[in-house]
Amino acid sequence: MKALITSGGRGTRLRPLTHTQNKHLIPIANKPILHYAIEKVVDAGITEIGIVTNQEACEVVEGIGDGSRWGVNITYIPQEAPLGLAHVVKISEDFIGKDSFIFYLGDNMVVGDVKRFIDAFEQDSVNCYLTLSRVKDPERFGVPEIQGNRIVRVEEKPRVPKSQFAVAGIYIYDHHIFEAVNNIQPSARGELEISDAHQYLIDHGYKIGFSEITGWWKDTGKPIDLLEANRLILEHYEPQIDGEVDDKSFLAGPVTIGKGSRIVDSNIRGPVIIGNNTVIENSYIGPFTSIYDDCIVRNSEVEFSIVLNQCQIIDVGIRLESCLLGNDVQIMQAHGKPRTHKFMIGDQSRVELV
């Protein structure tokens, strides 16, 4: 069994963060999203991993490396353009060969191991195994039509979904998937759709197994999805204090503080994770917040937010909530006159004022 993991895509719904950063490397609970996918397949006992990259692959290759930190071998497979998930599978045939493999979308998050799905694939002797998740907006995903204990159809982003399930971003295949991806045609949007490949397998009599993901699954395609995934990871995080906390500070609930960080006269209500060499001073950090390395939060309040490297939040008179702050962002109280709001905002940014 091998693994194939995606790391490309434009991440348009996460702009402006993804103007300068691959969305798969955005940290959730201070760890890049892509690391979670790699760890899941490693925990399942897989040692040969292919990672499909886009043309701007250097950031992923430099950030992930050759796999030695996880004790695995990683092969990078370039995709010249975002031509669909079935195209991702198609260009990976040389890497996969005749082996079975788990296909894992690198921007998806799931609680629990994935070995249970691999075991079911093998025990049921199926050609394709799909994981399903009940969602509020199935029209965003590939949607299965289920009759009895069989999937009879899979439709990509249907206007009228035939069920409340999405085909989640974890698939398991044998080599027959290559027959499918090599015989389907591009959709109206010019992509080889993985849902069409699944429908090909169904139409040609191949065995499709499936099960519902218990617990939770997130496709981190939108800002609120990142925040929700951050919340869910922090709920299961084991707290650890490696930094300094002074006597005037109060910590409640699970809180993780990295090396070289200092908490001064502040109130932190977990679950919260704070990275290395970060200073929190005379501030409140509320639940479900991740603050990365080399940040300063002073005389301010932050809750249910993700704050990346080298950010400064200083003397802000209102609580920041549901925020995504990219690297090297500064939010601070203006001094002097005239008292005005001053912004330097990149393309496709979002600002809400009260």
C-alpha positions in Angstrom: 0.0 0.0 0.0 1.3 3.4 -1.0 -0.1 6.9 -0.4 -0.7 9.8 -2.7 -1.2 13.2 -1.2 -2.2 16.5 -2.9 -0.4 19.7 -2.1 -1.3 21.9 -5.1 -4.3 24.1 -5.9 -4.7 27.8 -5.9 -6.4 28.2 -2.6 -8.5 31.1 -4.0 -11.0 31.1 -1.2 -8.2 31.6 1.3 -6.8 34.7 -0.3 -4.9 36.9 0.6 -3.1 34.3 2.7 -2.5 32.1 -0.3 -1.1 34.9 -2.5 2.2 34.3 -0.7 1.8 30.9 0.9 0.8 27.4 -0.2 -2.5 26.7 1.5 -1.3 23.2 2.5 1.4 24.8 4.6 -0.9 27.1 6.6 -0.6 26.0 10.2 -3.5 24.6 12.2 -2.6 24.5 15.9 0.8 25.7 14.9 1.5 22.8 12.5 1.2 22.9 8.7 -2.0 21.2 7.4 0.1 19.0 5.1 1.9 17.5 8.2 -1.4 16.1 9.5 -2.0 14.2 6.2 1.5 12.8 6.2 1.2 11.7 9.8 -2.1 9.9 9.2 -0.7 7.7 6.4 2.5 7.1 8.4 0.5 6.0 11.4 -1.3 3.5 9.0 2.1 1.9 8.3 2.7 3.4 4.8 6.3 4.2 4.0 6.1 5.2 0.3 4.4 8.5 -0.2 3.9 10.5 -3.4 3.1 14.2 -3.0 1.6 16.0 -6.1 2.8 19.6 -6.4 1.9 22.5 -8.6 4.4 24.7 -10.5 5.3 26.6 -7.4 6.5 23.3 -5.7 9.7 24.7 -4.1 7.8 25.9 -0.9 6.4 22.4 -0.3 9.6 20.5 -1.2 11.6 22.8 1.1 9.0 22.6 3.9 8.5 18.8 3.8 11.8 17.4 2.6 12.5 13.8 1.7 10.3 12.3 4.4 13.2 11.3 6.7 11.7 13.1 9.7 8.8 10.7 9.5 10.9 7.7 8.6 9.4 7.4 5.1 10.3 8.0 1.4 8.6 10.9 -0.3 8.5 11.3 -4.1 7.4 14.6 -5.6 5.1 14.4 -8.6 4.7 17.8 -10.5 1.3 18.7 -12.0 1.8 21.3 -14.7 -1.7 22.8 -14.2 -4.7 22.3 -11.8 -6.6 19.9 -14.1 -8.6 18.0 -11.5 -8.2 15.3 -8.9 -8.6 12.5 -11.5 -5.7 14.1 -13.4 -3.7 14.0 -10.2 -4.3 10.2 -10.1 -3.5 9.9 -13.8 -0.1 11.5 -13.6 0.8 9.3 -10.6 0.5 6.0 -12.4 4.2 5.5 -12.8 4.7 6.1 -9.0 1.9 3.8 -7.9 2.3 1.0 -10.5 0.1 -2.0 -9.7 0.0 -1.3 -5.9 -3.1 -0.3 -4.0 -3.0 3.2 -2.6 -4.7 5.7 -0.3 -5.4 9.0 -2.0 -5.5 11.8 0.6 -6.3 15.4 -0.1 -3.6 17.3 1.7 -5.9 20.1 2.9 -8.4 17.8 4.6 -8.4 17.2 8.3 -9.9 14.1 10.1 -9.9 12.9 13.7 -8.9 9.3 14.2 -6.7 7.0 12.1 -7.2 6.1 8.5 -6.0 2.5 8.9 -9.6 1.5 9.6 -10.5 2.5 6.1 -7.5 0.6 4.6 -8.5 -2.5 6.6 -12.1 -2.3 5.4 -10.8 -1.9 1.8 -8.8 -5.1 2.1 -11.3 -7.1 4.1 -14.2 -6.3 1.7 -12.0 -7.0 -1.4 -13.3 -3.9 -3.2 -11.7 -2.0 -6.0 -12.5 1.5 -4.6 -13.3 2.6 -1.0 -14.9 6.0 -0.4 -15.2 7.8 2.9 -18.4 9.8 3.4 -19.2 12.7 5.7 -22.6 14.2 6.4 -22.4 17.9 5.6 -24.7 21.0 5.6 -23.6 22.0 2.1 -23.2 18.9 0.0 -23.5 20.9 -3.2 -19.8 22.0 -2.7 -18.6 18.4 -3.0 -18.9 15.1 -4.9 -22.2 13.6 -3.6 -23.1 9.9 -3.6 -26.5 8.5 -4.3 -27.0 5.5 -2.0 -29.6 2.8 -2.5 -29.6 0.2 0.2 -25.9 -0.6 0.9 -24.7 0.5 -2.5 -23.5 3.7 -4.1 -25.2 3.8 -7.5 -24.0 7.3 -8.6 -21.6 10.0 -7.7 -22.2 13.5 -8.9 -19.8 16.4 -8.7 -21.2 19.6 -7.1 -24.8 18.9 -7.9 -27.4 21.6 -7.9 -29.9 19.2 -6.3 -27.9 16.7 -4.1 -29.2 13.2 -3.9 -28.0 12.8 -0.3 -26.6 14.9 2.6 -23.2 13.1 2.3 -20.0 14.5 0.7 -17.4 12.1 -0.6 -14.6 13.1 1.8 -11.0 13.7 0.7 -9.8 10.2 1.6 -10.1 7.5 -1.1 -8.5 4.0 -1.4 -8.0 2.3 -4.8 -6.6 -0.7 -6.5 -4.9 -0.3 -9.9 -8.3 -0.2 -11.8 -8.7 3.5 -10.9 -6.1 4.1 -13.7 -8.5 2.5 -16.2 -11.1 5.0 -15.1 -9.0 8.2 -15.1 -7.6 7.3 -18.6 -11.1 6.9 -20.1 -13.1 9.8 -18.7 -13.3 13.2 -20.4 -12.8 16.7 -18.9 -15.9 18.3 -17.4 -17.4 21.6 -18.5 -14.9 23.4 -16.3 -12.0 21.7 -18.1 -11.0 19.3 -15.3 -10.9 15.5 -15.0 -13.3 15.1 -12.1 -12.7 12.3 -9.5 -16.5 11.9 -9.3 -16.5 10.9 -13.0 -13.8 8.4 -12.3 -15.9 6.9 -9.5 -18.9 6.8 -11.8 -16.9 5.0 -14.4 -16.0 2.3 -11.9 -19.6 1.9 -10.9 -20.8 1.8 -14.5 -18.2 -0.9 -15.4 -19.1 -3.2 -12.5 -16.2 -2.6 -10.2 -16.8 -3.0 -6.5 -17.2 0.2 -4.5 -17.1 0.1 -0.7 -17.8 3.0 1.6 -18.3 4.1 5.2 -19.2 7.3 7.0 -16.5 9.1 8.9 -17.3 9.2 12.5 -16.1 12.1 14.6 -15.3 14.9 12.3 -13.8 15.8 8.9 -13.0 19.1 7.5 -12.1 20.3 4.0 -10.2 23.5 4.9 -11.1 25.4 1.8 -12.6 28.5 3.4 -11.4 30.7 6.3 -14.2 29.5 8.6 -13.1 25.9 7.9 -9.5 26.7 9.0 -10.8 28.3 12.3 -13.1 25.3 12.9 -10.3 22.8 12.2 -8.1 24.7 14.5 -10.8 24.5 17.2 -11.2 20.8 16.7 -7.5 20.0 16.8 -7.0 22.1 20.0 -9.8 20.2 21.7 -7.7 17.1 21.4 -4.3 18.7 22.1 -2.1 17.6 25.0 -1.0 20.8 26.9 2.7 21.4 27.5 4.4 24.4 29.2 7.9 25.0 28.0 7.9 28.8 28.3 7.8 31.2 31.3 4.6 32.2 33.1 4.8 34.9 35.7 3.0 35.0 39.0 0.5 37.6 37.8 -0.8 35.5 35.0 -3.7 33.0 35.1 -4.0 29.9 32.9 -7.2 28.0 32.7 -7.9 24.8 30.7 -5.4 23.2 28.3 -2.6 25.6 27.3 0.6 24.9 25.4 3.4 27.4 25.5 6.5 27.0 23.4 10.2 27.5 24.3 11.4 31.0 24.8 7.9 32.4 25.1 6.9 34.6 28.0 3.4 35.2 29.5 3.3 38.4 31.6 0.4 39.6 33.6 -2.1 37.9 31.3 -5.1 35.7 31.3 -5.1 32.7 29.0 -8.2 30.5 28.8 -7.6 27.3 26.8 -7.5 25.4 24.7 -4.8 27.6 23.4 -1.4 27.0 21.7 1.4 29.6 21.7 4.6 29.0 19.7 8.2 29.7 20.5 9.7 33.1 21.4 6.3 34.8 21.6 5.5 37.4 24.3 2.0 37.8 25.7 1.8 40.8 28.0 -1.1 42.3 29.9 -3.5 40.6 27.5 -6.3 38.0 27.3 -6.0 35.0 25.0 -9.3 33.2 24.7 -10.3 29.6 23.7 -9.4 28.1 20.4 -6.6 30.4 19.5 -3.3 29.5 17.9 -0.4 32.0 18.0 2.7 31.0 16.2 6.4 31.9 16.7 8.0 35.3 17.4 4.8 37.2 18.0 3.9 40.0 20.4 0.5 40.5 21.9 0.4 43.4 24.3 -2.5 45.2 26.0 -5.0 43.3 23.7 -7.5 40.5 23.5 -7.6 37.6 21.0 -10.0 34.7 20.8 -11.0 31.9 18.3 -8.2 33.0 15.9 -5.1 31.9 14.1 -2.1 34.2 14.2 1.0 33.3 12.1 4.6 34.2 12.5 6.0 37.5 13.6 2.7 39.2 14.2 2.3 42.2 16.5 -1.1 43.0 18.2 -0.5 46.0 20.4 -2.8 48.3 22.4 -5.9 47.2 20.5 -9.0 48.4 22.3 -11.4 45.8 21.1 -11.3 42.0 21.2 -10.1 40.3 18.0 -12.2 37.2 17.3 -12.5 34.8 14.3 -9.4 36.3 12.8 -6.8 34.9 10.4 -3.6 36.9 10.5 -0.9 36.0 8.0 2.9 36.4 8.6 4.3 39.7 9.8 0.9 41.4 10.4 0.7 44.4 12.7 -2.5 45.6 14.3 -2.0 48.4 16.8 -3.7 51.4 18.4 -3.1 54.6 16.5 -1.5 57.5 18.6 -1.5 61.2 18.0 -4.0 63.2 16.0 -6.0 63.1 13.9 -7.5 59.9 15.3 -8.1 57.8 12.2 -8.1 54.2 11.1 -5.0 53.5 9.0 -4.9 50.4 6.7 -2.4 48.9 4.3 -4.6 46.1 2.8 -3.6 43.6 0.1 -5.8 42.1 -2.6 -8.9 40.3 -1.5 -8.5 41.1 2.2 -11.5 41.4 4.6 -11.9 44.0 7.3 -14.9 44.4 9.7 -15.1 47.5 11.9 -17.3 48.2 14.9 
